Amino acid sequence: MKRPSLPVNAPLVDRSPPEVRTQRRRLRACHECDWVSALPPLSSGEKASCPRCSHVLVTRHRYPAQRSMALAIASLVAMLLAVSFPFISFTVSGVSNRIELTQTASTLIGFHQPLVAIAVIMTIVVLPAVYLIGVVWLQFGLLRNHPLPYSRDIARSLSHLTPWMMADVFIIGALVSLIKIAGLAEVDVGISFWAFCAFALLLLMTNQSLDADWMWFSLEGETLAPEGTQTGRPAAGQGLTGCPTCGLVNRLSPQGTGRCIRCHEKLHQRLPHSLQRTWALLGASTIMYIPANVYPIMTTTSFGSSSPSTIIGGVIQLIQMDSWPIAGVIFIASVIVPVGKLVALTWLCLVVRRSNELNAQSRTRLYRLTEFIGRWSMVDVFVVAILVALIRAGSLMSITPGPAALAFGAVVVLTMLAAMSFDPRLIWDTPPPPRPPFLRRKTATKEPVDG
């Protein structure tokens, strides 16, 4: 079937995909299993996956620059509305209070929780804003057929920002907060709340609409793969690696290092000290998880009486309020997910050297799951940030953050870093063959020969 053509006067970035602008095969080395394969011609809405581990290598979109730019601008407008109007208000016994979105972070500073405040404002406002401005900057230059200055550096940074944008998680935290206080006070959501919901949805759509393969080809072109590159084989055995940022196949130095010739990202045959770093981060996460559950995550004061609440205590309280769905969300996000991620990464580190192709597929799926779910544990931290800012009525009713908020936030960040430090290509590497038994016995019984 003939590929539908775009208008002749369309910008080059939108006029034709990379497969039409080049007559040669474009090779990719999978980021998760290191398998070298050739990208097939793709039409709009199609994906190219690794034939070995099924990791999605490329997702093709129609009008990629226009789509991403339009969604990014809409996201920025929604974010401006979200930070300009009241977010949530509550009234209890004639006492009322309303907050703006940014107060969910600034209020925490007054309670000596600056690190938690920084984490909140960075993940829900600052990093998403930087990401969206970067997308607009890149796509505007491509639509003019003249990339703007620093486009390569900005494009390289986008993939690093994506895991740390948590507007969608914050929405879940806001809904949990509303349900928690709905039985205690009259709650009203403002324009900012609905604008932020739209912002979170548009941000997600912007991220999914970004065609990184098409964007990098339009920015910097694509050089030929290194001479002698063979498909259907791992890249490491050929002295090659795929760039984790732009996807280009590069030849490494004899030491197994280098820089991508297209985006200048640092390259390694395998992430340096991957298992050691993952073990260290897992150990730190486990240590921080203890105070995160032992100490209260927040303290509620009602009519002069203070009641500290731990993470598990909050789940029990929701169950007593017959809020079973919300209790389930908090229990899964704050208990099941962190513990499951620690167990899963620990198991992967322990068995990675005994991997083989028969079970590598399932282990890779487990790794993808642990990498995906880690950010959702921030729900409890966002709940604390919202309630602390909103519930401020003196001795009548107020909520203050507890020491567990910082500890639990550290657990979330450390487990995310642990997943990023683990190199899934190790799962597919063939372990060194064991030494034959007779060689081991000979070495063990070797004695000096008398002259």
C-alpha positions in Angstrom: 0.0 0.0 0.0 1.3 3.4 -0.9 2.4 5.6 2.0 0.2 8.7 2.3 2.2 11.8 1.4 2.4 15.0 3.3 1.9 18.4 1.7 4.8 19.5 -0.5 5.1 22.8 1.4 5.3 21.1 4.8 8.5 21.6 6.8 11.2 19.0 6.2 10.7 17.5 9.6 7.0 16.8 8.8 7.3 16.2 5.1 8.9 12.7 5.2 10.0 10.3 7.9 13.6 9.1 8.1 12.9 5.9 6.1 11.8 8.0 3.1 14.8 10.4 3.3 17.4 7.7 3.2 17.8 4.6 1.0 19.9 2.6 3.4 19.1 0.4 6.4 19.0 2.2 9.8 20.4 0.0 12.6 19.6 0.0 16.3 21.1 -1.8 19.3 18.4 -2.5 21.8 18.9 -0.7 25.1 17.6 -3.7 27.1 19.1 -6.7 25.5 21.8 -5.3 23.2 20.5 -7.0 20.1 21.3 -5.3 16.8 18.5 -5.1 14.3 17.4 -3.0 11.3 14.5 -0.6 11.5 11.7 -1.4 9.0 9.9 1.4 7.1 7.2 2.7 9.5 3.9 4.4 8.8 2.1 6.7 11.2 0.9 4.9 14.3 3.3 2.0 13.9 6.0 0.8 16.2 9.2 -1.1 15.7 10.1 -3.6 18.5 13.2 -5.5 19.3 12.8 -9.1 17.9 14.7 -10.5 20.9 13.1 -8.9 24.0 10.1 -6.9 22.5 11.4 -3.6 23.7 9.9 -0.7 21.7 12.7 0.9 19.7 10.7 3.5 17.7 7.2 4.8 17.7 6.2 6.7 14.6 3.7 9.6 14.6 2.2 11.7 11.8 3.1 15.4 11.9 5.4 14.8 14.9 6.7 18.3 15.3 3.4 20.0 15.0 1.7 17.5 17.3 4.3 17.8 20.0 4.5 21.6 19.8 0.7 22.1 20.0 0.4 19.7 23.0 3.4 21.4 24.8 1.9 24.9 24.3 -1.5 23.7 25.6 0.2 22.1 28.6 2.1 25.3 29.4 -1.2 27.3 29.3 -2.9 24.8 31.6 0.1 25.0 34.0 -0.1 28.8 34.1 -3.8 28.6 35.0 -3.0 25.9 37.6 -0.5 28.2 39.4 -2.6 31.4 39.1 -5.9 30.4 40.8 -7.0 28.8 44.1 -6.3 25.1 44.2 -8.4 23.7 47.1 -10.3 25.3 49.9 -12.0 23.9 53.1 -14.3 25.1 55.8 -14.9 23.7 59.3 -16.9 25.3 62.1 -16.8 28.7 60.4 -13.0 28.6 59.9 -11.9 28.4 56.3 -8.6 28.3 54.3 -7.7 28.0 50.7 -4.4 27.3 49.0 -2.7 27.7 45.7 -0.8 25.0 44.0 2.7 26.3 44.9 1.7 26.5 48.6 1.8 22.7 48.8 5.6 23.1 48.7 6.2 26.5 50.3 4.3 25.5 53.5 6.6 22.6 54.1 9.5 24.9 54.4 7.9 26.5 57.4 7.8 23.1 59.0 11.5 22.5 58.5 11.0 20.2 55.5 12.9 22.0 52.8 14.1 18.8 51.0 10.5 17.5 50.7 9.3 20.9 49.6 12.0 21.0 46.8 11.0 17.5 45.7 7.4 18.5 45.5 7.8 21.7 43.5 10.4 20.3 41.2 8.4 17.2 40.2 5.0 18.9 39.7 6.0 22.3 38.3 9.6 23.1 37.6 10.8 20.0 35.7 7.6 19.7 33.7 7.9 23.4 32.7 11.5 22.9 31.7 10.6 19.9 29.7 7.7 21.6 27.9 9.7 24.7 27.1 12.4 22.4 25.7 9.9 20.6 23.4 8.6 24.0 22.1 12.1 25.2 21.5 13.1 22.1 19.6 10.0 21.8 17.5 9.8 25.5 16.6 13.3 25.3 15.2 12.5 22.1 13.2 9.3 23.6 11.8 11.4 26.6 10.5 13.9 24.1 9.0 16.6 25.8 11.0 17.2 24.3 14.5 17.6 26.9 17.2 20.9 27.1 19.3 21.5 24.4 21.9 18.9 22.2 20.3 21.1 19.1 20.6 21.8 19.6 24.3 18.1 20.3 25.0 17.0 17.2 23.0 19.5 15.1 25.0 18.1 16.3 28.3 14.5 15.5 27.6 14.8 11.8 28.1 16.6 12.4 31.4 13.8 14.6 32.7 10.9 12.3 31.9 11.1 9.9 34.9 11.0 12.8 37.4 7.8 14.5 36.1 5.0 13.4 38.5 2.0 15.6 37.7 -0.2 12.5 37.2 0.9 11.1 40.5 0.1 14.4 42.2 -3.5 14.2 40.9 -3.9 10.9 42.6 -2.5 12.4 45.8 -4.9 15.3 45.6 -7.9 12.9 45.2 -6.7 10.9 48.2 -6.4 14.1 50.2 -9.9 15.2 49.3 -11.4 11.9 50.4 -9.5 12.0 53.6 -10.9 15.3 54.7 -14.3 15.2 53.1 -15.8 13.7 56.3 -14.2 16.3 58.5 -14.8 19.5 56.7 -16.5 21.1 53.7 -14.1 20.9 50.7 -14.2 22.9 47.5 -12.0 22.6 44.5 -11.0 25.7 42.5 -10.2 26.4 38.9 -6.6 25.5 39.5 -7.5 21.9 40.4 -9.3 21.3 37.1 -6.5 23.2 35.2 -3.9 21.0 36.8 -5.9 17.9 35.9 -5.8 19.1 32.3 -2.1 19.9 32.6 -1.3 16.4 33.8 -3.2 14.8 30.9 -1.7 17.1 28.3 1.8 16.6 29.7 1.4 12.8 29.4 0.1 13.2 25.8 3.1 15.5 25.0 5.5 12.9 26.3 3.9 10.1 24.3 3.7 12.2 21.1 7.4 13.0 21.0 9.0 10.9 18.2 12.6 10.9 19.3 13.8 9.0 16.3 12.3 11.4 13.8 13.4 14.4 15.9 17.1 13.3 16.1 17.2 12.5 12.4 15.8 16.0 11.6 18.2 17.7 14.0 21.5 15.9 13.2 20.9 13.4 10.4 22.2 9.9 10.8 25.6 8.6 9.8 26.2 5.1 8.5 26.5 2.4 11.1 30.2 1.3 11.7 31.6 -0.8 9.0 31.1 -4.5 9.5 28.0 -4.2 11.8 26.0 -7.4 11.8 22.3 -7.7 12.6 21.0 -10.6 14.6 23.9 -10.4 17.1 24.6 -8.5 20.3 26.4 -5.2 19.9 28.9 -5.8 22.7 30.5 -8.7 20.9 31.1 -6.4 17.9 32.7 -3.6 19.9 29.5 -1.5 19.4 26.7 0.0 21.5 23.5 1.9 20.9 23.2 5.4 22.2 20.6 5.4 25.1 19.6 9.0 24.1 19.4 9.2 20.3 19.6 5.5 19.4 22.6 5.7 17.0 24.9 2.7 16.8 28.5 3.7 17.7 31.8 1.9 17.9 33.5 1.9 21.3 37.1 2.3 22.1 39.1 -0.8 23.2 38.3 0.2 26.8 34.6 -0.1 26.1 33.8 3.7 26.4 33.2 6.6 24.0 30.8 9.4 23.0 27.9 9.3 20.6 29.0 11.0 17.4 25.4 12.4 17.0 24.3 13.7 20.4 27.6 13.5 22.3 26.2 11.3 25.1 28.7 9.3 27.1 28.7 5.7 26.0 29.7 2.5 27.8 29.6 -1.2 26.8 27.7 -1.7 30.1 26.9 0.8 32.7 30.0 1.2 34.9 29.7 -0.7 38.2 26.0 -1.3 37.6 25.5 -4.0 40.1 27.6 -2.3 42.8 25.7 0.9 42.5 22.4 -0.9 42.5 23.3 -2.8 45.6 24.4 0.4 47.4 21.2 2.2 46.5 19.1 -0.8 47.5 20.9 -0.9 50.9 20.3 2.8 51.5 16.6 2.4 50.5 16.1 -0.5 52.9 17.7 1.5 55.7 15.5 4.6 55.0 12.4 2.4 54.8 12.6 1.6 58.5 12.1 5.1 59.8 9.7 5.8 57.0 7.3 3.2 58.6 8.3 3.6 62.3 7.9 7.4 62.6 4.7 9.3 61.9 4.3 10.7 58.4 2.0 13.4 59.7 0.3 14.6 63.0 -3.3 15.7 63.1 -4.4 18.1 65.7 -8.2 18.3 66.3 -9.7 20.4 69.2 -6.3 20.6 70.9 -5.7 16.8 70.8 -2.8 15.6 68.6 -2.8 12.2 66.9 0.3 11.1 65.0 -0.2 8.7 62.1 2.2 6.3 60.4 1.8 5.1 56.8 0.1 1.9 58.0 -1.9 3.9 60.5 -3.3 6.1 57.7 -4.4 3.0 55.8 -6.2 1.6 58.8 -7.9 5.0 59.4 -9.1 5.0 55.8 -10.5 1.5 56.3 -12.3 2.6 59.4 -13.8 5.5 57.3 -15.1 2.8 54.8 -12.8 4.3 52.2 -11.6 0.9 51.0 -10.6 1.9 47.5 -8.4 4.8 48.7 -7.0 2.6 51.5 -6.1 0.1 48.8 -4.4 2.8 46.7 -2.3 4.0 49.6 -1.4 0.5 50.7 -0.3 -0.5 47.2 1.6 2.7 46.5 3.3 3.1 50.0 3.8 -0.5 51.0 3.5 -3.0 48.2 5.3 -1.0 45.5 8.4 0.0 47.6 8.8 -3.5 49.1 8.1 -5.2 45.8 10.6 -3.0 44.1 13.3 -3.7 46.7 12.7 -7.5 46.5 12.5 -7.5 42.7 15.8 -5.6 42.2 17.5 -7.6 44.8 16.5 -10.8 43.1 17.6 -9.5 39.7 21.0 -8.6 41.1 21.4 -12.0 42.7 20.5 -14.1 39.6 21.7 -11.8 36.8 24.9 -13.8 36.4 22.9 -17.0 36.0 20.6 -15.7 33.3 19.9 -17.5 30.1 17.7 -16.8 27.1 15.0 -19.1 28.4 14.2 -16.9 31.4 15.8 -13.5 30.3 12.5 -12.5 28.7 10.5 -12.7 32.0 13.3 -11.1 34.0 13.4 -8.2 31.5 9.6 -7.8 31.9 10.1 -7.7 35.7 12.7 -5.0 35.3 10.4 -2.9 33.1 7.6 -3.2 35.7 9.9 -2.1 38.6 11.1 0.8 36.6 7.6 1.9 35.8 5.9 1.7 39.2 8.6 3.3 41.3 7.4 6.9 40.9 3.9 6.1 42.0 5.1 5.7 45.6 5.2 9.5 45.8 1.5 9.6 46.3 1.8 9.6 50.1 4.4 12.4 50.0 2.0 14.5 47.9 -0.9 13.7 50.3 1.1 15.1 53.2 2.1 18.2 51.2 -1.5 19.0 50.3 -3.0 18.3 53.8 -0.2 20.3 55.6 -0.8 23.3 53.4 -4.6 23.1 53.5 -5.5 22.1 57.0 -4.4 25.1 59.1 -7.0 26.1 61.6 -5.0 26.3 64.8 -6.0 24.1 67.7 -9.3 23.5 66.0 -7.8 21.4 63.3 -4.3 21.3 61.8 -1.9 18.9 60.2 1.9 18.9 60.5 4.4 16.8 58.6 6.3 14.1 60.4 9.9 12.9 60.1 8.7 9.9 58.0 7.8 12.2 55.1 11.5 12.9 54.4 12.5 9.3 54.9 9.8 7.9 52.6 10.6 10.5 49.9 14.2 9.3 50.1 13.0 5.7 49.7 11.2 6.7 46.5 14.1 8.6 45.0 16.7 5.9 46.0 14.7 3.0 44.5 14.2 5.0 41.3 17.9 5.6 41.1 18.5 1.9 41.8 16.4 0.9 38.9 18.2 3.4 36.6 21.6 2.1 37.8 20.7 -1.5 36.9 21.7 -2.4 33.4 19.1 -4.8 31.9 21.6 -5.9 29.2 23.4 -7.9 31.9 20.4 -10.2 32.0 21.1 -11.2 28.4 24.8 -11.5 28.7 26.1 -15.0 28.5 27.8 -15.9 31.9 31.4 -17.2 31.7 31.5 -21.0 31.4 32.4 -22.9 34.6 35.9 -24.3 34.8 36.1 -28.1 34.1 36.2 -30.1 37.3 39.6 -31.7 36.4 41.2 -28.3 36.1 39.8 -27.2 39.5 41.2 -30.4 41.1 44.6 -30.0 39.4 44.9 -26.4 40.6 43.8 -27.3 44.1 46.3 -30.2 44.5 49.2 -28.6 42.6 52.5 -28.9 44.6 56.0 -27.8 43.8 58.2 -30.2 42.0 61.4 -31.3 43.7 64.6 -30.9 41.7 
